[in-house]
Each structure stands twice: as structure tokens, then as C-alpha cells.
Amino acid sequence: MNFFSKVLLNVALRAIILLATQALAQMPPAIAERDGTEIVTLHAEGAQIYECKPDSGNKPEGRALTWQFREPIATLVFNGTSIGRHYAGPNWDHVDGSGVKGRVVGSAPGATSNDIPWLKIEAVEHRGSGILSDVTTVQRINTKGGVVQGSCESVGNYRSVPYSADYVFLRRSD
């Protein structure tokens, strides 16, 4: 390897380290995963579904109606191809037959008040064998939209709010 090649390799390695450091620095501490290796990042396009219900206050009489989160419904996309779905649970299913169910363990605000929070989700159940079989943590990042606006006036009404997000699927580092 000549001197010029060594210099280019050194510059490239430093750039990669810098980009990785910046990416870690931008991850909110509440959802950062210290012991994880990325398996895949999938983009989701879909909706957050809300239902109009009485709030959960202690007074049964005169409780205000509020929009309460019911479930997500989204298509998972990789390189422009639909490869799975995301739905209540929360659950993610991949076309290879693998799936994972999780429970939220951390949250950080979205970029704007219209964006649903970024989340850290711990895997609690796996289905099938495939790309999602070894997932231990899922991070929801880069959220856009999904926050319900306006008042709800009738119990049982539903509102579907478009959203997008990236889901980072991680496994424990070896």
C-alpha cells in the first residue's frame, strides 16, 4: 500500500468514526441502547389510531372526553419495497415469517409537537425464524406526525393520524 492509499484509508476511517460518534450523540439518552448491534432499520408509513373515550380521572360523573391511543397500523419498507407490517402490541412482522412483540421501556420527545415520541422498546416475544428472531431492542426514531389534534365529542369515535418513523432493530452485542 503506497503513502497516498494509506492517507486516504486513514481519512476514510476517521470520517466513519466521526459519523458514528455524531449518530450516537444525537440519540436521546432515554432511548439509547448501550449493548446492541443493529440488525436492520426499517421505515414505517402508516397511521396512529385514536379512540374518543372519557378520561381516566377519578370522578365518574362529568369526565371530559379525550383522544386515547388505540393502535398503530403501518407498512414496513426497506429499499422501497414493502417487507412487513407494524400493528398493536406493539408487534412487527417480516415477510420472512419472523416477528417480534415488545414493551415500551423509554421515551423521548419527537422533533416537533406534531411528532409522536421516539421510543425504546424491549422485545418480550418472538415468532418464527428470520431477521427479527434475535431482536432484543427496537428503537422508534425520526418520527413525523402521528399526534392527534382537535377535540373528541362522541364516545367511540376514531381518528386516524398519518405518521412515519424508522424502526431500528437491535440484538445484544456478542
URMOSUL-V813573 format. One record per residue. N is the residue number from 0. RES is the residue in one small letter. OMEGA is omega in radians with two decimals (999 if undefined). BURIAL is + if it has 16 or more other C-alpha atoms within 10 Angstrom, else -. Layout:
n:N res:RES omega:OMEGA burial:BURIAL
n:N res:RES omega:OMEGA burial:BURIAL
This chain:
n:0 res:m omega:-3.14 burial:-
n:1 res:n omega:-3.09 burial:-
n:2 res:f omega:-3.11 burial:-
n:3 res:f omega:3.12 burial:-
n:4 res:s omega:3.11 burial:-
n:5 res:k omega:3.13 burial:-
n:6 res:v omega:3.12 burial:-
n:7 res:l omega:3.12 burial:-
n:8 res:l omega:3.12 burial:-
n:9 res:n omega:3.12 burial:-
n:10 res:v omega:3.14 burial:-
n:11 res:a omega:3.12 burial:-
n:12 res:l omega:3.11 burial:-
n:13 res:r omega:3.12 burial:-
n:14 res:a omega:3.12 burial:-
n:15 res:i omega:3.12 burial:-
n:16 res:i omega:3.14 burial:-
n:17 res:l omega:3.13 burial:-
n:18 res:l omega:3.12 burial:-
n:19 res:a omega:3.12 burial:-
n:20 res:t omega:3.11 burial:-
n:21 res:q omega:3.14 burial:-
n:22 res:a omega:3.11 burial:-
n:23 res:l omega:-3.13 burial:-
n:24 res:a omega:-3.11 burial:-
n:25 res:q omega:-3.14 burial:-
n:26 res:m omega:3.12 burial:-
n:27 res:p omega:-3.12 burial:+
n:28 res:p omega:-3.09 burial:-
n:29 res:a omega:-3.13 burial:-
n:30 res:i omega:3.14 burial:+
n:31 res:a omega:3.09 burial:+
n:32 res:e omega:-3.05 burial:+
n:33 res:r omega:-3.04 burial:-
n:34 res:d omega:-3.09 burial:-
n:35 res:g omega:3.05 burial:+
n:36 res:t omega:-3.10 burial:+
n:37 res:e omega:3.03 burial:-
n:38 res:i omega:-3.12 burial:-
n:39 res:v omega:2.98 burial:-
n:40 res:t omega:-3.14 burial:+
n:41 res:l omega:3.10 burial:+
n:42 res:h omega:3.12 burial:+
n:43 res:a omega:3.01 burial:+
n:44 res:e omega:-3.11 burial:+
n:45 res:g omega:-3.09 burial:+
n:46 res:a omega:2.96 burial:+
n:47 res:q omega:-3.08 burial:+
n:48 res:i omega:3.14 burial:+
n:49 res:y omega:3.09 burial:+
n:50 res:e omega:3.11 burial:+
n:51 res:c omega:-3.11 burial:+
n:52 res:k omega:3.00 burial:+
n:53 res:p omega:3.12 burial:+
n:54 res:d omega:-3.03 burial:-
n:55 res:s omega:3.11 burial:-
n:56 res:g omega:-3.09 burial:-
n:57 res:n omega:-3.09 burial:-
n:58 res:k omega:3.14 burial:-
n:59 res:p omega:-3.13 burial:-
n:60 res:e omega:3.04 burial:-
n:61 res:g omega:3.11 burial:-
n:62 res:r omega:3.13 burial:-
n:63 res:a omega:3.05 burial:-
n:64 res:l omega:3.12 burial:+
n:65 res:t omega:3.02 burial:+
n:66 res:w omega:3.12 burial:+
n:67 res:q omega:-3.12 burial:+
n:68 res:f omega:3.12 burial:+
n:69 res:r omega:-3.08 burial:-
n:70 res:e omega:2.98 burial:+
n:71 res:p omega:2.99 burial:+
n:72 res:i omega:-3.07 burial:+
n:73 res:a omega:3.02 burial:+
n:74 res:t omega:3.08 burial:+
n:75 res:l omega:-3.03 burial:+
n:76 res:v omega:3.04 burial:+
n:77 res:f omega:-3.11 burial:-
n:78 res:n omega:3.08 burial:-
n:79 res:g omega:-3.12 burial:-
n:80 res:t omega:3.06 burial:-
n:81 res:s omega:-3.08 burial:+
n:82 res:i omega:3.13 burial:+
n:83 res:g omega:-3.13 burial:+
n:84 res:r omega:3.10 burial:+
n:85 res:h omega:-3.06 burial:+
n:86 res:y omega:-3.06 burial:+
n:87 res:a omega:3.09 burial:-
n:88 res:g omega:-0.10 burial:-
n:89 res:p omega:3.14 burial:+
n:90 res:n omega:3.02 burial:+
n:91 res:w omega:3.09 burial:+
n:92 res:d omega:3.11 burial:+
n:93 res:h omega:-3.12 burial:+
n:94 res:v omega:3.11 burial:-
n:95 res:d omega:3.12 burial:-
n:96 res:g omega:3.12 burial:-
n:97 res:s omega:3.12 burial:+
n:98 res:g omega:3.14 burial:+
n:99 res:v omega:3.04 burial:+
n:100 res:k omega:-3.09 burial:+
n:101 res:g omega:3.03 burial:+
n:102 res:r omega:-3.08 burial:+
n:103 res:v omega:3.12 burial:-
n:104 res:v omega:3.12 burial:-
n:105 res:g omega:-3.09 burial:+
n:106 res:s omega:3.05 burial:+
n:107 res:a omega:-3.10 burial:+
n:108 res:p omega:3.00 burial:-
n:109 res:g omega:-3.08 burial:+
n:110 res:a omega:3.12 burial:-
n:111 res:t omega:3.13 burial:-
n:112 res:s omega:3.10 burial:-
n:113 res:n omega:-3.06 burial:-
n:114 res:d omega:3.09 burial:+
n:115 res:i omega:-3.08 burial:+
n:116 res:p omega:2.91 burial:+
n:117 res:w omega:-3.07 burial:+
n:118 res:l omega:2.91 burial:+
n:119 res:k omega:-3.03 burial:+
n:120 res:i omega:3.13 burial:+
n:121 res:e omega:3.09 burial:+
n:122 res:a omega:3.13 burial:+
n:123 res:v omega:-3.11 burial:-
n:124 res:e omega:3.09 burial:-
n:125 res:h omega:3.09 burial:+
n:126 res:r omega:3.06 burial:-
n:127 res:g omega:3.07 burial:-
n:128 res:s omega:-3.10 burial:-
n:129 res:g omega:-3.00 burial:-
n:130 res:i omega:-3.11 burial:+
n:131 res:l omega:-3.06 burial:+
n:132 res:s omega:-3.07 burial:+
n:133 res:d omega:-3.11 burial:+
n:134 res:v omega:3.05 burial:+
n:135 res:t omega:-3.11 burial:+
n:136 res:t omega:3.02 burial:+
n:137 res:v omega:3.04 burial:+
n:138 res:q omega:3.01 burial:+
n:139 res:r omega:-3.10 burial:+
n:140 res:i omega:3.06 burial:+
n:141 res:n omega:-3.10 burial:+
n:142 res:t omega:3.05 burial:+
n:143 res:k omega:3.10 burial:+
n:144 res:g omega:3.08 burial:+
n:145 res:g omega:-3.14 burial:+
n:146 res:v omega:-3.13 burial:+
n:147 res:v omega:3.11 burial:+
n:148 res:q omega:3.05 burial:-
n:149 res:g omega:-3.10 burial:-
n:150 res:s omega:3.02 burial:-
n:151 res:c omega:-3.00 burial:+
n:152 res:e omega:-3.14 burial:-
n:153 res:s omega:3.10 burial:-
n:154 res:v omega:3.10 burial:-
n:155 res:g omega:3.06 burial:-
n:156 res:n omega:3.11 burial:-
n:157 res:y omega:3.04 burial:+
n:158 res:r omega:3.13 burial:+
n:159 res:s omega:-3.09 burial:+
n:160 res:v omega:-3.13 burial:+
n:161 res:p omega:3.07 burial:+
n:162 res:y omega:2.95 burial:+
n:163 res:s omega:3.13 burial:+
n:164 res:a omega:2.98 burial:+
n:165 res:d omega:3.09 burial:+
n:166 res:y omega:3.13 burial:+
n:167 res:v omega:-3.13 burial:+
n:168 res:f omega:-3.07 burial:+
n:169 res:l omega:2.99 burial:+
n:170 res:r omega:3.11 burial:+
n:171 res:r omega:3.07 burial:-
n:172 res:s omega:3.13 burial:-
n:173 res:d omega:999 burial:-
